[in-house]
């Protein structure tokens, strides 16, 4: 169609068409390639800069460029790579998911690191090594003239367990010297436990490793000897009953064997020495409930129950199967 157009006009139109094609098609392609080249150059430069430093990745996903000074089984020591004369930072290795040195990868297989990445299942007891039944004797109770044996079963989920226990005391609850012992002073020298048994319902909030924390709610029942102090003296008998008065100068002690209920909260740890031998430590606090006899003075109204504080430490040595 341009052959019918005068030559000078045709040249002008051809130049316009060529300019339009270049600006609309050629130049945008050139800009794309230029941008891509700049992007690749930036990535390469950034990678080169990062390669100049060591890298730490925390368990929460945060990455940090550092200059690692020392890696031990427990901590990583490092400095700010831009301030190598500044302070040295120390981070527990449990908080590190991955670390890479600029010169390559360093593994701590004893801490679960393989190819500089920590195995999230490291330390968790495998199914074939997990023993869920435990028979124990409380070594601390033995030193306190008591024998306590227990049996624990950990359920398949490994989150809950139940433990039954029995305790036998070897001292006399009718000996006043017994009440000078620490186990009695804790409850105000009010009673001595002769024998008792109970159940603990245990909760394991964390996965089972070599050392595992637990908490428990428990109940117990048994026979205890109460030491009571009476200040009342009967003076005379009358038609309508006895006349009582209080004499603080002449108190006297008398002993009664009673059944009681106990409620407690425990917290402790389960340490597996190996597949079959374990050690447990525990702290227990609670209250003991006793039925209370009516006051000898009929004019005094007394509550039906008496409550006393109870506290205990435990060190259990056991066999797991």
RADA-V681970 format. One record per helix or strand of 3 or more residues. SS is the DSSP state (2 for helix, 1 for strand). FROM is the first residue (numbers start at 1). TO is the last residue. If there is no record, write none. Layout:
ss=<SS:SS>
from=<FROM:FROM>
to=<TO:TO>
//
This chain:
ss=<2:2:1:1:1:1:2:1:2:2:1:2:1:1:2:2:1:1:1:1:1:1:1>
from=<2:7:54:63:75:89:93:96:109:127:133:139:146:160:176:182:191:211:232:241:252:277:305>
to=<4:50:58:71:79:92:95:101:111:129:138:142:154:169:180:185:203:230:238:246:272:291:320>
//
